[in-house]
Each structure stands twice: as structure tokens, then as C-alpha cells.
Amino acid sequence: RLLLVGAGPMRGELERLAHELRVPVVFTGGTSDVAGALAAMDVLAAPSVQETFGLGVLEALAAGLPVRYTACPALDDLPPGEAPGARRLPTDPAVWSAELARVLAGDRAGDRDRTRVPPVVARYDIARQAAELARLYLPGPAARGVAPIRERAQDAAT
């Protein structure tokens, strides 16, 4: 089955097309349960040719899913090995069809297992990003004060 997560102006057209072609599709619409949606997937397909960052791709990688994508700025300039399980595909529907069929048939060559988080996920960790931002904007000693502030915030939350 195909799971389409999110909302958009083409939903009605896609529902009609799925009905006409007799393709079983689950349309979730917008959801705040990203973890639940990812847990229901065997592979994330992100064929969009325009992405501002690619958060959905990163979330899927963090969940241990194999990912196939066309555009993901978050992965574009990474060194090899940072995002195992992610493969960039051209916009050719035949390539997408063959690749998704291969992955769904159990051929996961080159994909990692679902229990390991790839290095790319740590690159975009919120604590790491905050510390890097602080180093850019705050003078030396003030930037070092970010870690204690974060620790106090975490302590207050528990």
C-alpha cells in the first residue's frame, strides 16, 4: 500500500487518480504524529524537485528508513558515508518505479539497518546547531556559556 502524508492542493486529483487506477492509497492529510507515520513505512520516497532543506528526509533517516529522494539540500554536500540508506534519484518515473520495487522486494543492498542512526542526523542535532550558532554570534567566553544554559533548561524540564 501507498501512504501519502501531508496536505496539499493536489489531494483531490490524487484521490481521483488512485480510485481510477484502483491503487490502494492511504491519505493521512497533515499529521503531528511524524514518528507514527514513519513507523508505518518501509521506505520514504521524496520525489519533489524543490526542497528548502529536506527535514522529512532527515527524519526518515533518523528513524532508520531507506530513503529515495530527488532534492534534499541537507544532504547535497555531505561527504560519502554520512547518509547511508539515502539515494538520490533522477526525475524519471521509470527509475523511481524500479528502485522502489527493488527496495520493497527486500533488496536493501547499501541500506543500513533500522537500529543505526546515520552520521548526518547528528550533524543537524539541535544542541550542536545551537552551539555552532552561538560561536558565530557570541564572543569567546559568552559562547562557552551556551552549554550551561542548555543544561539548566534540561534540568528544569525534568
MARNU-529483 format. One line per field, with one value per residue: x, y, z of N, C-alpha, C, O in turn. Coordinates in nm, 4 decimals, decimal comma. Example, Ala and Ser with C-alpha at 12.3 -4.5 7.8 and 13.67 -1.06 7.14 Angstrom:
residues 2
n_c1: (1,3190 | 1,2850);
n_c2: (-0,5690 | -0,2250);
n_c3: (0,7800 | 0,7080);
ca_c1: (1,2300 | 1,3670);
ca_c2: (-0,4500 | -0,1060);
ca_c3: (0,7800 | 0,7140);
c_c1: (1,3200 | 1,2900);
c_c2: (-0,3300 | 0,0030);
c_c3: (0,7800 | 0,7870);
o_c1: (1,4236 | 1,3409);
o_c2: (-0,3319 | 0,1138);
o_c3: (0,8465 | 0,8039);
end
This chain:
residues 158
n_c1: (0,0822 | 0,0283 | 0,1281 | 0,0408 | 0,1509 | 0,0610 | -0,0667 | -0,2127 | -0,2681 | -0,3191 | -0,4507 | -0,7228 | -0,7185 | -0,5243 | -0,6535 | -0,8703 | -0,7293 | -0,6021 | -0,8289 | -0,9357 | -0,7283 | -0,7321 | -0,5572 | -0,4445 | -0,4376 | -0,3438 | -0,4416 | -0,3242 | -0,3430 | -0,2481 | -0,0379 | 0,0527 | 0,1793 | 0,4505 | 0,6424 | 0,4817 | 0,3840 | 0,6239 | 0,6986 | 0,5179 | 0,6098 | 0,8001 | 0,9871 | 1,0988 | 0,9847 | 1,0772 | 1,0098 | 1,0091 | 1,1138 | 1,1961 | 1,3135 | 1,3405 | 1,5026 | 1,4823 | 1,3798 | 1,1991 | 1,3272 | 1,5589 | 1,4374 | 1,3283 | 1,5627 | 1,6722 | 1,4886 | 1,5596 | 1,4890 | 1,5182 | 1,5829 | 1,4706 | 1,5279 | 1,4860 | 1,5563 | 1,7368 | 1,8599 | 1,9900 | 2,1441 | 2,3031 | 2,5826 | 2,7324 | 2,9967 | 3,0929 | 2,9259 | 2,8014 | 2,5253 | 2,4129 | 2,1887 | 2,0381 | 1,9479 | 1,9940 | 1,7751 | 1,7030 | 1,4565 | 1,3033 | 1,0230 | 1,0243 | 1,2669 | 1,2248 | 1,0091 | 1,1259 | 1,3337 | 1,1961 | 1,0414 | 1,2455 | 1,3554 | 1,1299 | 1,0946 | 1,2739 | 1,5425 | 1,7878 | 2,0431 | 2,3183 | 2,1690 | 2,1198 | 2,0695 | 1,7654 | 1,8240 | 2,0410 | 2,1521 | 2,2308 | 2,5378 | 2,4726 | 2,2458 | 2,3260 | 2,4737 | 2,2835 | 2,1706 | 1,9893 | 2,1166 | 2,3839 | 2,3646 | 2,2787 | 2,5009 | 2,6957 | 2,5863 | 2,5954 | 2,8716 | 2,9250 | 2,7944 | 2,8383 | 3,0871 | 3,4000 | 3,4127 | 3,1380 | 3,0125 | 3,0899 | 2,9252 | 2,6853 | 2,6442 | 2,6113 | 2,3699 | 2,1934 | 2,2007 | 2,0865 | 1,8302 | 1,7453 | 1,7499 | 1,5482 | 1,3300 | 1,2905);
n_c2: (-0,1196 | 0,2301 | 0,5124 | 0,8372 | 1,1210 | 1,4283 | 1,7480 | 1,9129 | 2,1043 | 1,9250 | 1,7032 | 1,6145 | 1,5566 | 1,3534 | 1,1606 | 1,0964 | 0,9900 | 0,7671 | 0,6169 | 0,5721 | 0,4187 | 0,2074 | 0,1800 | 0,1076 | 0,3547 | 0,5314 | 0,8275 | 1,0514 | 1,3184 | 1,6249 | 1,5663 | 1,5414 | 1,3336 | 1,2340 | 1,0382 | 0,8088 | 0,7902 | 0,7474 | 0,5041 | 0,3373 | 0,3005 | 0,1423 | 0,2415 | 0,5701 | 0,7805 | 1,0593 | 1,2442 | 1,5118 | 1,7930 | 2,0322 | 2,1457 | 2,3102 | 2,2431 | 1,9689 | 1,8289 | 1,6155 | 1,4007 | 1,3778 | 1,3135 | 1,0643 | 0,9180 | 0,9266 | 0,7658 | 0,5259 | 0,4449 | 0,3370 | 0,5757 | 0,7422 | 1,0029 | 1,3133 | 1,5841 | 1,7295 | 1,9549 | 1,9365 | 1,7108 | 1,7416 | 1,8320 | 1,6566 | 1,4489 | 1,1239 | 0,8429 | 0,9684 | 0,9635 | 0,6881 | 0,4675 | 0,6565 | 0,7584 | 0,9446 | 1,0072 | 1,0396 | 1,2436 | 1,0668 | 0,8704 | 0,5922 | 0,5055 | 0,5602 | 0,3863 | 0,1317 | 0,1344 | 0,1652 | -0,0672 | -0,2558 | -0,2049 | -0,2540 | -0,5209 | -0,6344 | -0,6061 | -0,4624 | -0,3760 | -0,1826 | -0,0192 | 0,0796 | -0,0778 | -0,0559 | 0,0110 | 0,1735 | 0,5030 | 0,7311 | 0,9199 | 1,1771 | 1,2667 | 1,3446 | 1,5644 | 1,7616 | 1,7948 | 1,9599 | 2,0680 | 2,0751 | 2,2480 | 2,4835 | 2,5426 | 2,5868 | 2,8101 | 2,9928 | 3,0197 | 3,1616 | 3,4082 | 3,5038 | 3,6457 | 3,4872 | 3,3879 | 3,4133 | 3,2457 | 2,9986 | 2,9790 | 2,8759 | 2,5972 | 2,5478 | 2,6903 | 2,5426 | 2,2984 | 2,3758 | 2,4358 | 2,1837 | 2,0475 | 2,1868 | 2,1083 | 1,8488);
n_c3: (0,0000 | -0,0491 | 0,1287 | 0,1771 | 0,3211 | 0,4554 | 0,3465 | 0,0671 | -0,2375 | -0,4444 | -0,3540 | -0,3979 | -0,6735 | -0,6743 | -0,5174 | -0,6848 | -0,9044 | -0,7864 | -0,7244 | -0,9835 | -1,0968 | -0,9329 | -0,7153 | -0,3989 | -0,1658 | 0,1210 | 0,2478 | 0,4666 | 0,5242 | 0,6873 | 0,9709 | 1,3140 | 1,4189 | 1,3436 | 1,4016 | 1,4219 | 1,1598 | 1,0183 | 1,1308 | 1,0129 | 0,7600 | 0,4958 | 0,3298 | 0,2510 | 0,0079 | -0,1640 | -0,4029 | -0,4779 | -0,6658 | -0,5681 | -0,2683 | 0,0423 | 0,2560 | 0,3506 | 0,5704 | 0,6187 | 0,4930 | 0,6530 | 0,8995 | 0,8357 | 0,7851 | 1,0430 | 1,1665 | 1,0703 | 0,8166 | 0,4728 | 0,2215 | -0,0648 | -0,2828 | -0,4655 | -0,4416 | -0,1827 | 0,0045 | 0,2544 | 0,2363 | 0,0154 | -0,0007 | 0,1502 | 0,2835 | 0,1497 | 0,2913 | 0,5066 | 0,4968 | 0,4816 | 0,3235 | 0,2005 | -0,1191 | -0,4085 | -0,6721 | -1,0236 | -1,1989 | -1,3419 | -1,3860 | -1,4388 | -1,3334 | -1,0633 | -1,0101 | -1,0578 | -0,8656 | -0,6187 | -0,6249 | -0,6109 | -0,3532 | -0,1921 | -0,2444 | -0,0870 | -0,1382 | -0,0018 | -0,0424 | 0,0356 | 0,1973 | 0,5357 | 0,8590 | 1,0562 | 1,3152 | 1,3484 | 1,3637 | 1,1134 | 1,0504 | 0,9471 | 1,0808 | 1,3383 | 1,2666 | 1,2269 | 1,4754 | 1,7336 | 1,9631 | 1,8849 | 1,6648 | 1,7919 | 1,9528 | 1,7546 | 1,6279 | 1,8381 | 1,8651 | 1,6353 | 1,6710 | 1,9307 | 2,1466 | 2,2444 | 2,5499 | 2,6120 | 2,4291 | 2,5226 | 2,7380 | 2,6557 | 2,6808 | 2,9682 | 3,0025 | 2,8431 | 2,9808 | 3,2254 | 3,1369 | 3,0517 | 3,2963 | 3,4308 | 3,2866 | 3,3615);
ca_c1: (0,0000 | 0,0965 | 0,0894 | 0,0738 | 0,1403 | 0,0658 | -0,1816 | -0,1726 | -0,3751 | -0,3428 | -0,5070 | -0,8426 | -0,6756 | -0,4569 | -0,7553 | -0,9417 | -0,6389 | -0,5878 | -0,9549 | -0,9430 | -0,6278 | -0,7532 | -0,4356 | -0,4770 | -0,3592 | -0,3914 | -0,4133 | -0,3366 | -0,3540 | -0,1456 | -0,0352 | 0,1584 | 0,2403 | 0,5529 | 0,7027 | 0,3869 | 0,3827 | 0,7499 | 0,6972 | 0,4313 | 0,6722 | 0,9129 | 1,0809 | 1,0468 | 1,0063 | 1,0633 | 1,0432 | 0,9977 | 1,2331 | 1,2323 | 1,3061 | 1,4193 | 1,6002 | 1,4717 | 1,3593 | 1,1346 | 1,4305 | 1,6408 | 1,3577 | 1,3193 | 1,6932 | 1,6841 | 1,4004 | 1,6163 | 1,4292 | 1,5855 | 1,5237 | 1,4989 | 1,4901 | 1,5348 | 1,6209 | 1,7477 | 1,9766 | 2,0595 | 2,2351 | 2,3741 | 2,7282 | 2,7902 | 3,0965 | 3,0386 | 2,9084 | 2,7265 | 2,3824 | 2,3864 | 2,0450 | 1,9755 | 1,9945 | 1,9339 | 1,7275 | 1,6608 | 1,3111 | 1,2458 | 0,9300 | 1,0629 | 1,3745 | 1,1605 | 0,9308 | 1,2172 | 1,4070 | 1,1053 | 1,0078 | 1,3633 | 1,3639 | 1,0148 | 1,1110 | 1,3678 | 1,6804 | 1,8306 | 2,1876 | 2,3620 | 2,0896 | 2,1599 | 1,9572 | 1,6805 | 1,8641 | 2,1554 | 2,1268 | 2,3460 | 2,6093 | 2,4100 | 2,1446 | 2,3969 | 2,5168 | 2,1743 | 2,1176 | 1,9572 | 2,2184 | 2,5029 | 2,3360 | 2,2754 | 2,6385 | 2,7634 | 2,5309 | 2,6495 | 3,0113 | 2,9272 | 2,7397 | 2,8802 | 3,2321 | 3,4571 | 3,3599 | 2,9913 | 2,9741 | 3,1074 | 2,8162 | 2,5655 | 2,6254 | 2,5455 | 2,2313 | 2,1172 | 2,1889 | 1,9872 | 1,6979 | 1,7097 | 1,7197 | 1,4187 | 1,2247 | 1,2710);
ca_c2: (0,0000 | 0,3585 | 0,6054 | 0,9763 | 1,2011 | 1,5717 | 1,8092 | 1,9983 | 2,1359 | 1,8175 | 1,5855 | 1,5679 | 1,4972 | 1,2276 | 1,0643 | 1,0511 | 0,9067 | 0,6396 | 0,5447 | 0,5287 | 0,3156 | 0,1031 | 0,1699 | 0,1354 | 0,4649 | 0,5904 | 0,9708 | 1,0903 | 1,4619 | 1,6714 | 1,4917 | 1,5769 | 1,2071 | 1,2014 | 0,9094 | 0,7039 | 0,7781 | 0,6857 | 0,3643 | 0,2616 | 0,2966 | 0,0547 | 0,3276 | 0,7046 | 0,8309 | 1,2052 | 1,2788 | 1,6553 | 1,8509 | 2,1522 | 2,1366 | 2,4156 | 2,1817 | 1,8235 | 1,7776 | 1,4842 | 1,3026 | 1,3585 | 1,2418 | 0,9245 | 0,8568 | 0,9091 | 0,6545 | 0,4029 | 0,4066 | 0,3699 | 0,6962 | 0,7755 | 1,1438 | 1,3861 | 1,7067 | 1,7417 | 2,0385 | 1,8926 | 1,6013 | 1,7682 | 1,8490 | 1,5725 | 1,3514 | 0,9885 | 0,7681 | 1,0434 | 0,9313 | 0,5574 | 0,4425 | 0,7610 | 0,7597 | 1,0468 | 0,9516 | 1,1405 | 1,2650 | 0,9677 | 0,7815 | 0,4518 | 0,4809 | 0,5562 | 0,2637 | 0,0181 | 0,1424 | 0,1365 | -0,2099 | -0,3285 | -0,1903 | -0,3208 | -0,6657 | -0,6803 | -0,5821 | -0,3429 | -0,3611 | -0,0441 | 0,0478 | 0,0389 | -0,1345 | 0,0441 | 0,0397 | 0,2641 | 0,6396 | 0,7701 | 1,0397 | 1,3025 | 1,3094 | 1,4179 | 1,6922 | 1,8580 | 1,7912 | 2,0956 | 2,1167 | 2,1067 | 2,3671 | 2,5996 | 2,5736 | 2,6452 | 2,9438 | 3,0767 | 3,0502 | 3,2626 | 3,5373 | 3,5482 | 3,6454 | 3,3689 | 3,3355 | 3,4059 | 3,1274 | 2,8809 | 2,9771 | 2,8135 | 2,4620 | 2,5514 | 2,7355 | 2,4290 | 2,2009 | 2,4261 | 2,4215 | 2,0418 | 2,0151 | 2,2466 | 2,0340 | 1,7158);
ca_c3: (0,0000 | -0,0551 | 0,2344 | 0,1447 | 0,4424 | 0,4306 | 0,2796 | -0,0439 | -0,3322 | -0,5407 | -0,2886 | -0,4679 | -0,8003 | -0,6431 | -0,4733 | -0,8055 | -0,9823 | -0,7151 | -0,7416 | -1,1237 | -1,1220 | -0,8312 | -0,6352 | -0,2584 | -0,1104 | 0,2457 | 0,2541 | 0,6075 | 0,5451 | 0,7806 | 1,0960 | 1,4086 | 1,4593 | 1,2449 | 1,4383 | 1,3847 | 1,0134 | 0,9773 | 1,1745 | 0,9220 | 0,6271 | 0,4642 | 0,2586 | 0,2274 | -0,1276 | -0,1667 | -0,5411 | -0,5037 | -0,7286 | -0,4940 | -0,1230 | 0,1047 | 0,3454 | 0,3456 | 0,7057 | 0,6127 | 0,4587 | 0,7731 | 0,9996 | 0,7929 | 0,8102 | 1,1879 | 1,2033 | 1,0172 | 0,6886 | 0,3479 | 0,1639 | -0,2040 | -0,2952 | -0,5824 | -0,3935 | -0,0372 | 0,0324 | 0,3755 | 0,2023 | -0,1099 | 0,0044 | 0,2547 | 0,2406 | 0,1363 | 0,4151 | 0,6075 | 0,4894 | 0,4216 | 0,3152 | 0,1188 | -0,2581 | -0,4942 | -0,7984 | -1,1210 | -1,2022 | -1,4326 | -1,3155 | -1,4549 | -1,2373 | -0,9317 | -1,0009 | -1,0455 | -0,7391 | -0,5072 | -0,6331 | -0,5625 | -0,2076 | -0,1303 | -0,2618 | 0,0143 | -0,1787 | 0,0713 | -0,0585 | 0,0509 | 0,3003 | 0,6701 | 0,9334 | 1,1209 | 1,4526 | 1,3496 | 1,3165 | 1,0326 | 1,0964 | 0,9045 | 1,1781 | 1,4440 | 1,2085 | 1,2387 | 1,6119 | 1,7786 | 2,0568 | 1,8056 | 1,5851 | 1,8821 | 1,9914 | 1,6384 | 1,6090 | 1,9451 | 1,8330 | 1,5294 | 1,7113 | 2,0634 | 2,1667 | 2,3087 | 2,6764 | 2,6109 | 2,3521 | 2,6082 | 2,8347 | 2,5986 | 2,7347 | 3,0991 | 2,9873 | 2,7915 | 3,0891 | 3,3215 | 3,0741 | 3,0557 | 3,4359 | 3,4644 | 3,2163 | 3,4230);
c_c1: (0,0855 | 0,0399 | 0,1354 | 0,0458 | 0,1531 | -0,0579 | -0,1301 | -0,2847 | -0,4061 | -0,4126 | -0,6288 | -0,8085 | -0,6076 | -0,5549 | -0,8326 | -0,8552 | -0,6201 | -0,7127 | -0,9657 | -0,8485 | -0,6392 | -0,6243 | -0,4730 | -0,3821 | -0,4252 | -0,3463 | -0,4324 | -0,3732 | -0,2400 | -0,1519 | 0,0768 | 0,2314 | 0,3416 | 0,6142 | 0,6113 | 0,3821 | 0,5097 | 0,7545 | 0,6133 | 0,4949 | 0,7814 | 1,0235 | 1,0169 | 1,0843 | 0,9773 | 1,1021 | 1,0348 | 1,1275 | 1,2783 | 1,2095 | 1,3885 | 1,5272 | 1,5974 | 1,4536 | 1,2962 | 1,2334 | 1,5173 | 1,5651 | 1,3461 | 1,4517 | 1,7131 | 1,5989 | 1,4501 | 1,5601 | 1,5266 | 1,5107 | 1,5666 | 1,4461 | 1,5438 | 1,6087 | 1,6202 | 1,8736 | 2,0557 | 2,1610 | 2,3298 | 2,5264 | 2,7962 | 2,8996 | 3,0327 | 3,0289 | 2,8288 | 2,5787 | 2,3601 | 2,2364 | 1,9717 | 2,0355 | 1,9189 | 1,8978 | 1,6920 | 1,5083 | 1,2384 | 1,1538 | 0,9669 | 1,1740 | 1,3165 | 1,0856 | 1,0208 | 1,2885 | 1,3172 | 1,0640 | 1,1231 | 1,3718 | 1,2507 | 1,0208 | 1,2139 | 1,5130 | 1,7264 | 1,9822 | 2,2244 | 2,2817 | 2,1359 | 2,0411 | 1,8876 | 1,7243 | 1,9795 | 2,1187 | 2,2500 | 2,4101 | 2,5418 | 2,3101 | 2,2105 | 2,4431 | 2,4109 | 2,1065 | 2,1000 | 2,0634 | 2,3455 | 2,4814 | 2,3350 | 2,4167 | 2,7150 | 2,7151 | 2,5863 | 2,7945 | 3,0217 | 2,8917 | 2,7896 | 3,0317 | 3,2740 | 3,3931 | 3,2072 | 2,9442 | 2,9878 | 2,9957 | 2,6899 | 2,5405 | 2,5611 | 2,3995 | 2,1445 | 2,0963 | 2,0860 | 1,8463 | 1,6527 | 1,6741 | 1,5822 | 1,3041 | 1,1973 | 1,2155);
c_c2: (0,1243 | 0,4495 | 0,7444 | 1,0615 | 1,3477 | 1,6188 | 1,8956 | 2,0137 | 2,0238 | 1,6958 | 1,5304 | 1,4976 | 1,3618 | 1,1206 | 1,0096 | 0,9557 | 0,7693 | 0,5543 | 0,4887 | 0,4126 | 0,1964 | 0,0730 | 0,2002 | 0,2406 | 0,5114 | 0,7359 | 1,0149 | 1,2367 | 1,5044 | 1,5920 | 1,5442 | 1,4514 | 1,1612 | 1,0650 | 0,7936 | 0,6821 | 0,7093 | 0,5381 | 0,2770 | 0,2412 | 0,1911 | 0,1320 | 0,4657 | 0,7449 | 0,9801 | 1,2545 | 1,4272 | 1,7098 | 1,9789 | 2,1290 | 2,2508 | 2,3581 | 2,0302 | 1,7602 | 1,6388 | 1,3732 | 1,2739 | 1,2815 | 1,0943 | 0,8520 | 0,8310 | 0,7933 | 0,5219 | 0,3573 | 0,4254 | 0,4863 | 0,7093 | 0,9167 | 1,2014 | 1,5122 | 1,7075 | 1,8219 | 1,9948 | 1,7825 | 1,6340 | 1,7694 | 1,7638 | 1,4819 | 1,2127 | 0,9198 | 0,8392 | 1,0051 | 0,7969 | 0,5312 | 0,5461 | 0,7560 | 0,8649 | 0,9815 | 1,0647 | 1,1515 | 1,1673 | 0,8710 | 0,6336 | 0,4143 | 0,4699 | 0,4250 | 0,1425 | 0,0179 | 0,1106 | -0,0101 | -0,2938 | -0,3240 | -0,2668 | -0,4722 | -0,7218 | -0,6629 | -0,4516 | -0,3236 | -0,2132 | 0,0343 | -0,0019 | -0,0213 | -0,0262 | 0,0796 | 0,1394 | 0,4002 | 0,6846 | 0,8996 | 1,1715 | 1,3547 | 1,3898 | 1,5548 | 1,8005 | 1,8552 | 1,9340 | 2,1516 | 2,1560 | 2,2346 | 2,4930 | 2,6406 | 2,6379 | 2,7879 | 3,0402 | 3,1141 | 3,1576 | 3,4015 | 3,5899 | 3,5488 | 3,5252 | 3,3195 | 3,3222 | 3,2824 | 3,0022 | 2,8705 | 2,9113 | 2,6768 | 2,4649 | 2,5972 | 2,6194 | 2,3251 | 2,2462 | 2,4116 | 2,2765 | 1,9986 | 2,0671 | 2,1694 | 1,8990 | 1,7245);
c_c3: (0,0000 | 0,0534 | 0,1924 | 0,2675 | 0,4051 | 0,3575 | 0,1659 | -0,1434 | -0,4316 | -0,4803 | -0,3628 | -0,5981 | -0,7772 | -0,5959 | -0,5926 | -0,8879 | -0,9170 | -0,7324 | -0,8840 | -1,1522 | -1,0270 | -0,7528 | -0,4907 | -0,1996 | 0,0184 | 0,2453 | 0,3987 | 0,6243 | 0,6358 | 0,9099 | 1,1852 | 1,4560 | 1,3546 | 1,2753 | 1,3996 | 1,2350 | 0,9646 | 1,0157 | 1,0821 | 0,7846 | 0,6176 | 0,3935 | 0,2475 | 0,0858 | -0,1272 | -0,3059 | -0,5750 | -0,5633 | -0,6591 | -0,3456 | -0,0656 | 0,1951 | 0,3347 | 0,4824 | 0,7053 | 0,5814 | 0,5810 | 0,8807 | 0,9634 | 0,8150 | 0,9591 | 1,2371 | 1,1461 | 0,8846 | 0,5731 | 0,2841 | 0,0187 | -0,2248 | -0,4256 | -0,5400 | -0,2412 | -0,0060 | 0,1559 | 0,3464 | 0,0873 | -0,1006 | 0,1108 | 0,1991 | 0,2287 | 0,2727 | 0,5220 | 0,6102 | 0,4203 | 0,4237 | 0,2333 | -0,0211 | -0,3360 | -0,6274 | -0,8940 | -1,1226 | -1,2938 | -1,3566 | -1,3270 | -1,3564 | -1,0968 | -0,9117 | -0,9789 | -0,9104 | -0,6202 | -0,5076 | -0,5785 | -0,4098 | -0,1393 | -0,1450 | -0,1643 | -0,0227 | -0,1157 | 0,0632 | -0,0500 | 0,1530 | 0,4363 | 0,7431 | 1,0144 | 1,2615 | 1,4610 | 1,2912 | 1,2378 | 1,0816 | 1,0596 | 1,0075 | 1,2901 | 1,3945 | 1,2294 | 1,3756 | 1,6641 | 1,8737 | 1,9812 | 1,7251 | 1,6717 | 1,9227 | 1,8758 | 1,6126 | 1,7144 | 1,9168 | 1,7244 | 1,5809 | 1,8449 | 2,0737 | 2,2516 | 2,4371 | 2,6776 | 2,5356 | 2,4365 | 2,7111 | 2,7836 | 2,6599 | 2,8732 | 3,0909 | 2,9407 | 2,9019 | 3,1921 | 3,2655 | 3,0769 | 3,1972 | 3,4760 | 3,4010 | 3,2806 | 3,5614);
o_c1: (0,2005 | -0,0817 | 0,2549 | -0,0684 | 0,2445 | -0,1414 | -0,0173 | -0,3857 | -0,5103 | -0,4314 | -0,6358 | -0,8634 | -0,6308 | -0,5406 | -0,8577 | -0,9032 | -0,6221 | -0,7033 | -1,0006 | -0,8844 | -0,5661 | -0,5888 | -0,5274 | -0,2620 | -0,5469 | -0,2265 | -0,5449 | -0,4285 | -0,1461 | -0,2605 | 0,1821 | 0,3329 | 0,3201 | 0,6356 | 0,6586 | 0,3768 | 0,5032 | 0,8084 | 0,6353 | 0,4383 | 0,8457 | 1,1400 | 0,8948 | 1,2017 | 0,8666 | 1,2141 | 1,0520 | 1,2368 | 1,3869 | 1,0986 | 1,4942 | 1,6335 | 1,7015 | 1,5051 | 1,3360 | 1,2241 | 1,5463 | 1,6220 | 1,3532 | 1,4527 | 1,7646 | 1,6318 | 1,3898 | 1,5812 | 1,6078 | 1,3881 | 1,6832 | 1,3324 | 1,6346 | 1,7132 | 1,5160 | 1,9817 | 2,1771 | 2,2545 | 2,4265 | 2,5927 | 2,9060 | 2,8958 | 2,9298 | 3,1153 | 2,7910 | 2,5142 | 2,2973 | 2,1671 | 1,8549 | 2,1573 | 1,7962 | 1,9784 | 1,6550 | 1,4398 | 1,1196 | 1,2015 | 0,9429 | 1,1746 | 1,3542 | 1,0983 | 0,9944 | 1,3021 | 1,3576 | 1,0529 | 1,1006 | 1,3929 | 1,2731 | 0,9591 | 1,2376 | 1,6003 | 1,7055 | 2,0423 | 2,1677 | 2,3221 | 2,1858 | 1,9276 | 1,9432 | 1,6672 | 2,0127 | 2,0614 | 2,3617 | 2,3442 | 2,5531 | 2,2923 | 2,1568 | 2,4504 | 2,4444 | 1,9962 | 2,1858 | 2,0967 | 2,4068 | 2,5702 | 2,3848 | 2,4485 | 2,7906 | 2,7946 | 2,6198 | 2,8356 | 3,1171 | 2,9516 | 2,7832 | 3,0982 | 3,1915 | 3,3245 | 3,1537 | 2,8454 | 2,9074 | 2,9735 | 2,5956 | 2,4256 | 2,4648 | 2,3150 | 2,0345 | 1,9871 | 2,0071 | 1,7533 | 1,5354 | 1,5796 | 1,5081 | 1,1938 | 1,0918 | 1,1937);
o_c2: (0,1230 | 0,4618 | 0,7676 | 1,0729 | 1,3868 | 1,5398 | 1,9449 | 1,9438 | 2,0278 | 1,5954 | 1,4101 | 1,3918 | 1,2669 | 1,0034 | 0,8893 | 0,8527 | 0,6671 | 0,4333 | 0,3722 | 0,3189 | 0,0981 | -0,0424 | 0,3069 | 0,2171 | 0,5287 | 0,7642 | 1,0159 | 1,2754 | 1,4281 | 1,5542 | 1,5859 | 1,4606 | 1,0615 | 0,9850 | 0,6914 | 0,5683 | 0,6218 | 0,4563 | 0,1562 | 0,1708 | 0,1557 | 0,0921 | 0,4771 | 0,7434 | 1,0226 | 1,3014 | 1,4643 | 1,6770 | 2,0293 | 2,0965 | 2,2844 | 2,4185 | 1,9688 | 1,6515 | 1,5530 | 1,2639 | 1,1578 | 1,1940 | 1,0084 | 0,7370 | 0,7260 | 0,7294 | 0,4174 | 0,2430 | 0,5179 | 0,4936 | 0,6899 | 0,9468 | 1,1459 | 1,5443 | 1,6884 | 1,7648 | 2,0145 | 1,7629 | 1,5614 | 1,7119 | 1,7965 | 1,4429 | 1,1866 | 0,9381 | 0,7764 | 1,0135 | 0,7903 | 0,5701 | 0,5267 | 0,7503 | 0,8732 | 0,9103 | 1,1736 | 1,0757 | 1,1861 | 0,7967 | 0,5572 | 0,3037 | 0,3812 | 0,3608 | 0,0603 | -0,0871 | 0,0369 | -0,0712 | -0,3919 | -0,4266 | -0,3362 | -0,5445 | -0,8426 | -0,7017 | -0,3437 | -0,2623 | -0,1298 | 0,1439 | -0,1137 | -0,0165 | 0,0810 | 0,1703 | 0,1854 | 0,4095 | 0,6774 | 0,9803 | 1,2686 | 1,4759 | 1,4922 | 1,6500 | 1,9175 | 1,9079 | 2,0194 | 2,2698 | 2,2586 | 2,3196 | 2,5975 | 2,7594 | 2,7328 | 2,8757 | 3,1546 | 3,2274 | 3,2355 | 3,5008 | 3,7104 | 3,4626 | 3,4681 | 3,2173 | 3,2293 | 3,2205 | 2,9098 | 2,7628 | 2,8922 | 2,6432 | 2,3918 | 2,5473 | 2,5994 | 2,2699 | 2,1652 | 2,3786 | 2,2485 | 1,9222 | 1,9992 | 2,1654 | 1,8401 | 1,6218);
o_c3: (0,0438 | 0,0678 | 0,1739 | 0,3121 | 0,3325 | 0,3133 | 0,1694 | -0,1351 | -0,4971 | -0,5490 | -0,3876 | -0,6290 | -0,8520 | -0,6305 | -0,6005 | -0,9353 | -0,9855 | -0,7528 | -0,9028 | -1,2234 | -1,0390 | -0,7285 | -0,4622 | -0,1861 | 0,0244 | 0,2427 | 0,4485 | 0,7273 | 0,6583 | 0,9539 | 1,1370 | 1,5249 | 1,2857 | 1,1842 | 1,3499 | 1,1884 | 0,8783 | 0,9412 | 1,0739 | 0,7010 | 0,7164 | 0,3970 | 0,2358 | 0,0486 | -0,0943 | -0,3259 | -0,6911 | -0,5172 | -0,6875 | -0,3032 | -0,1189 | 0,2095 | 0,3117 | 0,5085 | 0,7840 | 0,6371 | 0,6099 | 0,9460 | 1,0513 | 0,8590 | 0,9977 | 1,3370 | 1,1703 | 0,8441 | 0,5741 | 0,2923 | -0,0157 | -0,1885 | -0,4875 | -0,5965 | -0,1786 | 0,0086 | 0,1608 | 0,4241 | 0,0643 | -0,1869 | 0,1561 | 0,0824 | 0,2909 | 0,3585 | 0,6209 | 0,7148 | 0,3146 | 0,5177 | 0,1995 | -0,0385 | -0,3303 | -0,6873 | -0,8503 | -1,0541 | -1,3198 | -1,2708 | -1,2335 | -1,3024 | -1,0203 | -0,8075 | -0,8912 | -0,8476 | -0,5302 | -0,4013 | -0,5077 | -0,3451 | -0,0402 | -0,0668 | -0,1604 | 0,0549 | -0,1712 | 0,1514 | -0,1206 | 0,1919 | 0,4488 | 0,6956 | 1,0382 | 1,3221 | 1,5702 | 1,1827 | 1,2890 | 1,1470 | 1,1344 | 1,0196 | 1,3323 | 1,4721 | 1,2475 | 1,3906 | 1,6416 | 1,8660 | 2,0109 | 1,7181 | 1,6298 | 1,9265 | 1,8966 | 1,5792 | 1,6836 | 1,9418 | 1,7226 | 1,5396 | 1,8693 | 2,0163 | 2,3230 | 2,4346 | 2,7381 | 2,5749 | 2,4244 | 2,7663 | 2,8604 | 2,6885 | 2,8960 | 3,1652 | 2,9923 | 2,9154 | 3,2409 | 3,3390 | 3,1016 | 3,2171 | 3,5471 | 3,4554 | 3,2572 | 3,6257);
end
